[in-house]
Amino acid sequence: MKKISSIPYRLLRAVLVCISGIGVLLPAAAQRTPAYSFDDDYIFWGYPNTYLNYQAKIAYPLIDRMLRDNPPAVEPDRDRWMALVTLDQFLHDAEYQRREAFYTFINSRMAGMLEGIDRPVLSGVRIYKLYNSGFILKTLKTTVAIDLVPGGTTSKPFLTDSVIFEIVSRCDALLVTNSGNMHASRNVVKEFVASGKKVIVPQGLWTNLGEDIQPVGADTVQTVDLGAMTLHVMPGHASSARNNIYVMDFQGRGVVAHTGAQDNEADWGWIDKVHDKYNIDVLLTKSRNISLESMLKGFKPRMLITSHENEMESTVDNRESYWTTQKRMKSLADLAIPHVLMTWGEAYEYADTESENISSSANKVMMDGIMYIERKGAIYTPTGIKVK
């Protein structure tokens, strides 16, 4: 009798085990990964984020190629304009940090920049746009970085350590306009100092990092001699914090100004008159200014290049897109100031022969099968080192 009654007991236990197993399997099934490859049929039902990853993977290389084929210009053609507007759409993705294609795109942009940065600048100044408000200015004799930051997070920066190292190795100096993390990076400064390069920072910032750190800032304009560049430092402000506005005179190769994060109403009194003292070729300023019109009237540059578009650390609704910058500039068309809209990793050659600041150009010469640069009787390597 005992043996017979044990049979229903065993059956009941088996049923309970099955029910328990189903309870475990159902949640796992809800979070399953597909047993097939999306590359086989491209059906993404139930996997919207995977779809968006694939879409970014397809689109970013096409945008990159179109931008390379249509470089920055005062009057961008239709293909370049389409590439920038499409890029705006992808850079306004709230989940961009989950898209590996985004980081691949930035790496490709920086790789392209590094491929061309060693080419000699025969006349004027070559301007590279990096992330956010960062630029590299290169002439025949010197290369200077401004507001160079890696962006992103410490664990996943937009500009990798290797890219920063390559940039530092090619630059003679770093200029930092203000202490905001979108303009200043302690690690980047330390890399410049470790390489024996000069760093100019606002007064009171990082004075303990080494002798090559030079704090500059006062209530009046200060001038610093950096060899192949004369630097004029104007006392600007980002809200109430100090913000150096830099006017860089490259001594016969152009004059470029960078306004950093300038946005203090009290400074307009002297900004309105900057053009009385300085003949500015190119103004580098943020696209969304308190008054971009007043900034342009104060500096009266021969050309404008904007920055701060698509600052990815900002919320989607606060990321300045390229198309809004373009619309803003169209509203200021009466000022007749040419505008070049650039994105990350791009270069623009400024060599306006009508500018009083550009006195002469150089020529390529071959010596023993090696290309050198000749200017005013002196011979230089392609990177600007004087040979004789």
DRENDO-1510 file (C-alpha; in Angstrom, 1 decimal, always signed):
<recs>
REC; n; res; u; v; w
REC; 1; MET; +0.0; +0.0; +0.0 .
REC; 2; LYS; +2.8; +2.3; +0.9 .
REC; 3; LYS; +4.5; +1.5; -2.4 .
REC; 4; ILE; +1.3; +2.3; -4.5 .
REC; 5; SER; +0.7; +5.7; -2.7 .
REC; 6; SER; +4.3; +6.8; -3.5 .
REC; 7; ILE; +3.5; +6.9; -7.3 .
REC; 8; PRO; +1.1; +10.0; -7.1 .
REC; 9; TYR; +3.6; +11.6; -4.8 .
REC; 10; ARG; +6.4; +11.2; -7.4 .
REC; 11; LEU; +4.0; +12.5; -10.1 .
REC; 12; LEU; +3.1; +15.6; -8.1 .
REC; 13; ARG; +6.8; +16.3; -7.4 .
REC; 14; ALA; +7.6; +16.1; -11.1 .
REC; 15; VAL; +4.8; +18.5; -12.0 .
REC; 16; LEU; +6.0; +21.0; -9.4 .
REC; 17; VAL; +9.5; +20.8; -10.8 .
REC; 18; CYS; +8.2; +21.4; -14.3 .
REC; 19; ILE; +6.2; +24.5; -13.1 .
REC; 20; SER; +9.2; +25.8; -11.3 .
REC; 21; GLY; +11.3; +25.3; -14.4 .
REC; 22; ILE; +8.8; +27.2; -16.5 .
REC; 23; GLY; +9.0; +30.1; -14.0 .
REC; 24; VAL; +12.7; +30.4; -14.6 .
REC; 25; LEU; +12.6; +30.0; -18.3 .
REC; 26; LEU; +9.9; +32.6; -19.0 .
REC; 27; PRO; +11.9; +35.7; -17.8 .
REC; 28; ALA; +15.0; +34.4; -19.6 .
REC; 29; ALA; +13.0; +34.0; -22.8 .
REC; 30; ALA; +11.7; +37.6; -22.5 .
REC; 31; GLN; +15.4; +38.8; -22.5 .
REC; 32; ARG; +16.7; +36.3; -25.0 .
REC; 33; THR; +19.1; +37.0; -27.7 .
REC; 34; PRO; +18.0; +35.9; -31.2 .
REC; 35; ALA; +19.2; +32.5; -32.4 .
REC; 36; TYR; +19.8; +33.9; -35.8 .
REC; 37; SER; +22.0; +36.7; -37.2 .
REC; 38; PHE; +20.5; +40.0; -38.0 .
REC; 39; ASP; +22.9; +40.1; -41.0 .
REC; 40; ASP; +20.9; +37.3; -42.6 .
REC; 41; ASP; +17.5; +38.9; -42.9 .
REC; 42; TYR; +17.6; +42.3; -41.2 .
REC; 43; ILE; +14.4; +41.7; -39.2 .
REC; 44; PHE; +14.6; +43.6; -35.9 .
REC; 45; TRP; +11.1; +43.1; -34.5 .
REC; 46; GLY; +11.5; +43.3; -30.7 .
REC; 47; TYR; +15.0; +44.7; -30.9 .
REC; 48; PRO; +14.7; +48.4; -31.5 .
REC; 49; ASN; +18.1; +49.3; -30.0 .
REC; 50; THR; +19.8; +46.8; -32.1 .
REC; 51; TYR; +18.2; +48.3; -35.2 .
REC; 52; LEU; +19.4; +51.8; -34.2 .
REC; 53; ASN; +22.9; +50.4; -33.7 .
REC; 54; TYR; +22.9; +48.9; -37.2 .
REC; 55; GLN; +21.5; +52.1; -38.7 .
REC; 56; ALA; +24.3; +54.1; -37.1 .
REC; 57; LYS; +26.9; +51.6; -38.3 .
REC; 58; ILE; +25.7; +52.0; -41.9 .
REC; 59; ALA; +25.2; +55.8; -41.8 .
REC; 60; TYR; +28.3; +57.2; -40.0 .
REC; 61; PRO; +30.8; +55.9; -42.6 .
REC; 62; LEU; +28.7; +57.3; -45.4 .
REC; 63; ILE; +28.6; +60.7; -43.6 .
REC; 64; ASP; +32.4; +60.5; -43.1 .
REC; 65; ARG; +33.0; +59.8; -46.8 .
REC; 66; MET; +30.8; +62.6; -48.0 .
REC; 67; LEU; +32.5; +65.1; -45.6 .
REC; 68; ARG; +35.9; +64.0; -46.9 .
REC; 69; ASP; +34.8; +64.4; -50.5 .
REC; 70; ASN; +33.3; +67.8; -49.8 .
REC; 71; PRO; +35.6; +69.7; -47.4 .
REC; 72; PRO; +34.8; +73.0; -45.6 .
REC; 73; ALA; +34.1; +76.0; -47.7 .
REC; 74; VAL; +32.6; +79.4; -47.4 .
REC; 75; GLU; +29.8; +78.3; -49.7 .
REC; 76; PRO; +29.2; +74.6; -48.9 .
REC; 77; ASP; +27.8; +72.6; -51.8 .
REC; 78; ARG; +24.6; +70.5; -51.6 .
REC; 79; ASP; +26.3; +67.3; -50.7 .
REC; 80; ARG; +28.3; +68.7; -47.8 .
REC; 81; TRP; +25.2; +70.5; -46.5 .
REC; 82; MET; +23.2; +67.2; -46.7 .
REC; 83; ALA; +26.1; +65.4; -44.8 .
REC; 84; LEU; +26.0; +68.0; -42.0 .
REC; 85; VAL; +22.3; +67.9; -41.6 .
REC; 86; THR; +22.3; +64.1; -41.5 .
REC; 87; LEU; +25.1; +64.2; -39.0 .
REC; 88; ASP; +23.0; +66.5; -36.8 .
REC; 89; GLN; +20.2; +63.9; -36.7 .
REC; 90; PHE; +22.6; +61.2; -35.5 .
REC; 91; LEU; +24.3; +63.4; -33.0 .
REC; 92; HIS; +21.0; +64.2; -31.5 .
REC; 93; ASP; +20.5; +60.6; -30.4 .
REC; 94; ALA; +19.9; +60.5; -26.7 .
REC; 95; GLU; +21.5; +57.0; -26.5 .
REC; 96; TYR; +24.6; +57.9; -28.6 .
REC; 97; GLN; +26.9; +56.5; -25.9 .
REC; 98; ARG; +25.6; +53.0; -26.6 .
REC; 99; ARG; +26.5; +53.2; -30.3 .
REC; 100; GLU; +30.0; +52.0; -31.1 .
REC; 101; ALA; +29.6; +53.5; -34.5 .
REC; 102; PHE; +29.7; +57.0; -33.0 .
REC; 103; TYR; +33.1; +56.3; -31.4 .
REC; 104; THR; +34.3; +54.7; -34.7 .
REC; 105; PHE; +33.2; +57.9; -36.5 .
REC; 106; ILE; +35.2; +60.2; -34.2 .
REC; 107; ASN; +38.2; +58.0; -34.4 .
REC; 108; SER; +38.0; +58.1; -38.2 .
REC; 109; ARG; +37.8; +61.9; -38.1 .
REC; 110; MET; +40.8; +62.2; -35.8 .
REC; 111; ALA; +42.8; +59.7; -37.9 .
REC; 112; GLY; +42.1; +61.8; -41.0 .
REC; 113; MET; +43.3; +64.9; -39.1 .
REC; 114; LEU; +46.6; +63.3; -38.1 .
REC; 115; GLU; +47.2; +62.0; -41.6 .
REC; 116; GLY; +47.3; +65.6; -42.9 .
REC; 117; ILE; +48.6; +67.6; -40.1 .
REC; 118; ASP; +52.3; +67.1; -41.0 .
REC; 119; ARG; +51.8; +68.6; -44.5 .
REC; 120; PRO; +53.6; +72.0; -44.7 .
REC; 121; VAL; +51.7; +75.2; -44.6 .
REC; 122; LEU; +53.1; +77.3; -47.4 .
REC; 123; SER; +51.1; +80.4; -46.7 .
REC; 124; GLY; +48.8; +81.7; -44.0 .
REC; 125; VAL; +47.5; +79.5; -41.3 .
REC; 126; ARG; +45.8; +76.0; -41.4 .
REC; 127; ILE; +42.9; +75.7; -39.0 .
REC; 128; TYR; +41.9; +72.3; -37.6 .
REC; 129; LYS; +38.7; +72.0; -35.7 .
REC; 130; LEU; +38.7; +69.4; -32.9 .
REC; 131; TYR; +35.9; +68.6; -30.4 .
REC; 132; ASN; +33.8; +71.3; -28.9 .
REC; 133; SER; +35.8; +74.5; -28.7 .
REC; 134; GLY; +39.2; +72.9; -29.5 .
REC; 135; PHE; +41.3; +74.0; -32.5 .
REC; 136; ILE; +44.8; +73.5; -33.8 .
REC; 137; LEU; +46.4; +76.4; -35.7 .
REC; 138; LYS; +49.4; +75.5; -37.9 .
REC; 139; THR; +51.7; +77.8; -39.8 .
REC; 140; LEU; +55.1; +77.2; -41.5 .
REC; 141; LYS; +56.9; +77.9; -38.2 .
REC; 142; THR; +54.6; +76.9; -35.3 .
REC; 143; THR; +51.7; +74.8; -34.3 .
REC; 144; VAL; +49.4; +75.8; -31.4 .
REC; 145; ALA; +46.5; +74.0; -29.8 .
REC; 146; ILE; +43.6; +75.9; -28.1 .
REC; 147; ASP; +41.1; +74.4; -25.6 .
REC; 148; LEU; +42.1; +70.8; -26.3 .
REC; 149; VAL; +39.9; +68.4; -24.4 .
REC; 150; PRO; +39.2; +64.7; -24.9 .
REC; 151; GLY; +35.4; +65.0; -24.3 .
REC; 152; GLY; +33.2; +62.1; -23.3 .
REC; 153; THR; +34.0; +60.3; -20.0 .
REC; 154; THR; +37.2; +59.2; -18.4 .
REC; 155; SER; +36.5; +55.6; -19.2 .
REC; 156; LYS; +35.3; +56.4; -22.8 .
REC; 157; PRO; +36.7; +59.7; -24.1 .
REC; 158; PHE; +35.9; +60.9; -27.6 .
REC; 159; LEU; +39.6; +61.7; -28.3 .
REC; 160; THR; +41.6; +58.7; -27.1 .
REC; 161; ASP; +44.9; +59.0; -25.2 .
REC; 162; SER; +46.8; +58.0; -28.3 .
REC; 163; VAL; +45.2; +60.8; -30.3 .
REC; 164; ILE; +45.9; +63.4; -27.5 .
REC; 165; PHE; +49.6; +62.1; -27.4 .
REC; 166; GLU; +49.9; +62.5; -31.2 .
REC; 167; ILE; +48.5; +66.1; -31.1 .
REC; 168; VAL; +50.8; +67.1; -28.2 .
REC; 169; SER; +53.8; +65.7; -30.1 .
REC; 170; ARG; +53.0; +68.1; -33.0 .
REC; 171; CYS; +52.2; +71.2; -31.0 .
REC; 172; ASP; +54.6; +73.9; -29.6 .
REC; 173; ALA; +52.1; +75.3; -27.1 .
REC; 174; LEU; +48.6; +74.9; -25.6 .
REC; 175; LEU; +46.3; +77.9; -24.8 .
REC; 176; VAL; +43.5; +77.4; -22.3 .
REC; 177; THR; +40.8; +80.1; -22.3 .
REC; 178; ASN; +38.9; +79.1; -19.1 .
REC; 179; SER; +38.6; +76.5; -16.4 .
REC; 180; GLY; +35.3; +74.9; -17.7 .
REC; 181; ASN; +35.7; +71.2; -18.5 .
REC; 182; MET; +34.6; +71.8; -22.1 .
REC; 183; HIS; +37.7; +74.0; -22.5 .
REC; 184; ALA; +40.3; +72.7; -20.1 .
REC; 185; SER; +41.6; +69.3; -19.2 .
REC; 186; ARG; +44.1; +68.7; -16.4 .
REC; 187; ASN; +45.4; +65.5; -18.0 .
REC; 188; VAL; +46.0; +67.2; -21.4 .
REC; 189; VAL; +47.9; +70.0; -19.6 .
REC; 190; LYS; +50.0; +67.5; -17.8 .
REC; 191; GLU; +50.8; +65.8; -21.1 .
REC; 192; PHE; +52.0; +69.1; -22.6 .
REC; 193; VAL; +54.1; +69.9; -19.5 .
REC; 194; ALA; +55.6; +66.4; -19.5 .
REC; 195; SER; +56.7; +67.1; -23.1 .
REC; 196; GLY; +58.3; +70.4; -22.2 .
REC; 197; LYS; +55.7; +72.4; -24.1 .
REC; 198; LYS; +54.5; +75.9; -23.0 .
REC; 199; VAL; +50.9; +76.1; -21.6 .
REC; 200; ILE; +49.1; +79.5; -21.2 .
REC; 201; VAL; +46.2; +79.4; -18.8 .
REC; 202; PRO; +44.0; +82.0; -17.0 .
REC; 203; GLN; +45.4; +83.4; -13.8 .
REC; 204; GLY; +45.0; +81.0; -10.8 .
REC; 205; LEU; +44.5; +77.8; -12.8 .
REC; 206; TRP; +46.9; +74.8; -12.3 .
REC; 207; THR; +49.9; +76.8; -11.2 .
REC; 208; ASN; +51.3; +73.8; -9.4 .
REC; 209; LEU; +51.7; +71.6; -12.4 .
REC; 210; GLY; +55.1; +72.8; -13.5 .
REC; 211; GLU; +57.3; +75.7; -14.6 .
REC; 212; ASP; +56.0; +75.5; -18.2 .
REC; 213; ILE; +52.5; +76.6; -17.0 .
REC; 214; GLN; +52.2; +80.3; -17.5 .
REC; 215; PRO; +49.2; +82.0; -15.9 .
REC; 216; VAL; +48.1; +85.1; -17.7 .
REC; 217; GLY; +45.3; +87.4; -16.9 .
REC; 218; ALA; +44.7; +90.9; -15.7 .
REC; 219; ASP; +42.3; +93.8; -16.1 .
REC; 220; THR; +44.2; +95.0; -19.1 .
REC; 221; VAL; +45.6; +93.4; -22.2 .
REC; 222; GLN; +48.8; +91.5; -21.8 .
REC; 223; THR; +51.2; +90.4; -24.5 .
REC; 224; VAL; +53.3; +87.2; -24.5 .
REC; 225; ASP; +56.1; +86.4; -26.9 .
REC; 226; LEU; +55.9; +82.8; -28.0 .
REC; 227; GLY; +58.6; +83.0; -30.7 .
REC; 228; ALA; +56.8; +82.5; -34.0 .
REC; 229; MET; +53.6; +83.9; -32.5 .
REC; 230; THR; +52.8; +87.0; -30.5 .
REC; 231; LEU; +49.9; +86.4; -28.1 .
REC; 232; HIS; +47.6; +89.2; -26.9 .
REC; 233; VAL; +45.5; +88.2; -23.9 .
REC; 234; MET; +42.3; +90.1; -23.3 .
REC; 235; PRO; +40.5; +90.1; -19.9 .
REC; 236; GLY; +37.2; +88.3; -20.8 .
REC; 237; HIS; +34.8; +86.4; -18.5 .
REC; 238; ALA; +32.5; +83.4; -18.6 .
REC; 239; SER; +29.8; +84.6; -16.3 .
REC; 240; SER; +31.9; +85.9; -13.4 .
REC; 241; ALA; +34.8; +83.5; -14.0 .
REC; 242; ARG; +38.0; +84.6; -15.8 .
REC; 243; ASN; +38.0; +83.7; -19.5 .
REC; 244; ASN; +41.0; +84.7; -21.6 .
REC; 245; ILE; +40.3; +85.9; -25.1 .
REC; 246; TYR; +43.3; +85.2; -27.2 .
REC; 247; VAL; +44.5; +87.2; -30.3 .
REC; 248; MET; +47.3; +85.3; -32.0 .
REC; 249; ASP; +49.5; +87.2; -34.4 .
REC; 250; PHE; +51.4; +84.7; -36.5 .
REC; 251; GLN; +53.8; +87.3; -37.8 .
REC; 252; GLY; +53.1; +87.5; -41.5 .
REC; 253; ARG; +50.9; +84.4; -41.7 .
REC; 254; GLY; +47.6; +85.8; -40.2 .
REC; 255; VAL; +45.9; +86.9; -37.0 .
REC; 256; VAL; +43.4; +84.6; -35.4 .
REC; 257; ALA; +41.2; +85.3; -32.3 .
REC; 258; HIS; +39.6; +82.8; -30.0 .
REC; 259; THR; +36.9; +83.9; -27.6 .
REC; 260; GLY; +36.6; +80.8; -25.4 .
REC; 261; ALA; +33.3; +80.8; -23.4 .
REC; 262; GLN; +33.0; +84.6; -23.3 .
REC; 263; ASP; +29.5; +85.6; -22.2 .
REC; 264; ASN; +29.7; +88.5; -19.7 .
REC; 265; GLU; +27.6; +91.6; -20.5 .
REC; 266; ALA; +30.0; +93.9; -18.7 .
REC; 267; ASP; +32.7; +93.2; -21.2 .
REC; 268; TRP; +30.9; +94.6; -24.2 .
REC; 269; GLY; +32.2; +98.1; -23.6 .
REC; 270; TRP; +35.7; +97.0; -24.7 .
REC; 271; ILE; +34.8; +94.1; -27.0 .
REC; 272; ASP; +32.9; +96.6; -29.2 .
REC; 273; LYS; +36.2; +98.3; -29.8 .
REC; 274; VAL; +38.6; +95.4; -30.4 .
REC; 275; HIS; +38.7; +96.1; -34.1 .
REC; 276; ASP; +40.2; +99.5; -33.4 .
REC; 277; LYS; +43.4; +97.9; -32.1 .
REC; 278; TYR; +43.6; +94.5; -33.9 .
REC; 279; ASN; +43.2; +93.5; -37.5 .
REC; 280; ILE; +41.6; +90.1; -37.2 .
REC; 281; ASP; +41.7; +87.6; -40.0 .
REC; 282; VAL; +39.7; +84.7; -38.5 .
REC; 283; LEU; +37.5; +84.7; -35.4 .
REC; 284; LEU; +36.9; +81.4; -33.6 .
REC; 285; THR; +33.8; +81.9; -31.4 .
REC; 286; LYS; +30.9; +79.8; -30.1 .
REC; 287; SER; +27.9; +79.6; -32.4 .
REC; 288; ARG; +25.4; +80.4; -29.7 .
REC; 289; ASN; +26.6; +83.7; -28.2 .
REC; 290; ILE; +24.8; +86.2; -26.0 .
REC; 291; SER; +25.0; +88.3; -29.1 .
REC; 292; LEU; +26.9; +86.9; -32.0 .
REC; 293; GLU; +26.1; +90.0; -34.0 .
REC; 294; SER; +27.8; +92.2; -31.4 .
REC; 295; MET; +30.8; +89.9; -31.2 .
REC; 296; LEU; +31.2; +90.1; -35.0 .
REC; 297; LYS; +30.9; +93.9; -35.0 .
REC; 298; GLY; +33.4; +94.2; -32.2 .
REC; 299; PHE; +36.1; +92.0; -33.8 .
REC; 300; LYS; +35.2; +92.7; -37.5 .
REC; 301; PRO; +37.0; +89.5; -38.7 .
REC; 302; ARG; +37.6; +88.7; -42.3 .
REC; 303; MET; +36.2; +85.3; -41.7 .
REC; 304; LEU; +34.3; +83.4; -38.9 .
REC; 305; ILE; +34.6; +79.8; -37.8 .
REC; 306; THR; +32.1; +78.7; -35.2 .
REC; 307; SER; +32.5; +76.2; -32.4 .
REC; 308; HIS; +30.5; +74.4; -29.7 .
REC; 309; GLU; +28.1; +72.8; -32.2 .
REC; 310; ASN; +26.9; +69.3; -31.0 .
REC; 311; GLU; +28.4; +69.4; -27.6 .
REC; 312; MET; +27.5; +65.9; -26.7 .
REC; 313; GLU; +27.6; +66.3; -23.0 .
REC; 314; SER; +24.6; +68.6; -23.2 .
REC; 315; THR; +21.0; +67.3; -23.3 .
REC; 316; VAL; +19.6; +66.7; -26.8 .
REC; 317; ASP; +17.5; +69.9; -26.7 .
REC; 318; ASN; +20.6; +71.9; -25.8 .
REC; 319; ARG; +22.9; +70.7; -28.5 .
REC; 320; GLU; +23.5; +73.4; -31.0 .
REC; 321; SER; +23.1; +71.8; -34.4 .
REC; 322; TYR; +24.9; +72.7; -37.6 .
REC; 323; TRP; +21.7; +73.7; -39.3 .
REC; 324; THR; +20.8; +76.2; -36.5 .
REC; 325; THR; +24.2; +77.8; -36.8 .
REC; 326; GLN; +23.7; +78.1; -40.6 .
REC; 327; LYS; +20.3; +79.7; -40.1 .
REC; 328; ARG; +21.7; +82.1; -37.5 .
REC; 329; MET; +24.5; +83.2; -39.9 .
REC; 330; LYS; +21.9; +83.7; -42.7 .
REC; 331; SER; +20.2; +86.2; -40.4 .
REC; 332; LEU; +23.5; +88.1; -40.1 .
REC; 333; ALA; +24.2; +88.1; -43.9 .
REC; 334; ASP; +24.1; +92.0; -43.9 .
REC; 335; LEU; +27.5; +92.0; -42.0 .
REC; 336; ALA; +29.0; +90.4; -45.1 .
REC; 337; ILE; +31.4; +88.2; -43.0 .
REC; 338; PRO; +32.2; +84.9; -44.7 .
REC; 339; HIS; +31.5; +81.9; -42.4 .
REC; 340; VAL; +33.1; +78.4; -42.7 .
REC; 341; LEU; +31.1; +75.7; -40.9 .
REC; 342; MET; +33.4; +72.9; -39.8 .
REC; 343; THR; +33.0; +69.6; -38.0 .
REC; 344; TRP; +35.4; +67.5; -36.0 .
REC; 345; GLY; +38.8; +66.6; -37.6 .
REC; 346; GLU; +38.4; +69.0; -40.5 .
REC; 347; ALA; +41.0; +71.5; -41.8 .
REC; 348; TYR; +40.6; +74.9; -43.5 .
REC; 349; GLU; +43.5; +76.7; -45.2 .
REC; 350; TYR; +43.3; +80.4; -44.6 .
REC; 351; ALA; +45.6; +82.3; -46.9 .
REC; 352; ASP; +43.7; +85.4; -48.0 .
REC; 353; THR; +46.2; +87.3; -50.2 .
REC; 354; GLU; +44.3; +90.5; -49.6 .
REC; 355; SER; +44.9; +90.5; -45.9 .
REC; 356; GLU; +47.5; +92.9; -44.6 .
REC; 357; ASN; +48.5; +90.2; -42.1 .
REC; 358; ILE; +49.8; +87.8; -44.7 .
REC; 359; SER; +53.0; +89.1; -46.1 .
REC; 360; SER; +54.5; +86.3; -48.1 .
REC; 361; SER; +54.3; +82.6; -49.0 .
REC; 362; ALA; +56.7; +79.8; -49.3 .
REC; 363; ASN; +57.8; +77.3; -52.1 .
REC; 364; LYS; +58.5; +73.6; -52.2 .
REC; 365; VAL; +62.0; +72.7; -53.2 .
REC; 366; MET; +63.7; +69.4; -53.7 .
REC; 367; MET; +67.2; +68.8; -52.3 .
REC; 368; ASP; +68.9; +65.4; -52.7 .
REC; 369; GLY; +65.5; +63.8; -53.4 .
REC; 370; ILE; +63.9; +65.3; -50.2 .
REC; 371; MET; +61.2; +68.0; -50.2 .
REC; 372; TYR; +62.0; +71.1; -48.2 .
REC; 373; ILE; +60.3; +74.5; -47.9 .
REC; 374; GLU; +62.0; +77.7; -49.0 .
REC; 375; ARG; +60.9; +81.1; -47.7 .
REC; 376; LYS; +62.8; +84.4; -47.9 .
REC; 377; GLY; +66.0; +82.5; -48.6 .
REC; 378; ALA; +65.7; +80.2; -45.6 .
REC; 379; ILE; +65.1; +76.4; -45.9 .
REC; 380; TYR; +62.7; +74.5; -43.6 .
REC; 381; THR; +61.6; +71.0; -43.2 .
REC; 382; PRO; +57.9; +70.3; -44.0 .
REC; 383; THR; +57.2; +70.5; -40.2 .
REC; 384; GLY; +58.7; +74.0; -40.0 .
REC; 385; ILE; +62.2; +73.3; -38.6 .
REC; 386; LYS; +64.8; +75.6; -40.1 .
REC; 387; VAL; +67.6; +73.8; -41.9 .
REC; 388; LYS; +69.7; +76.8; -43.1 .
</recs>
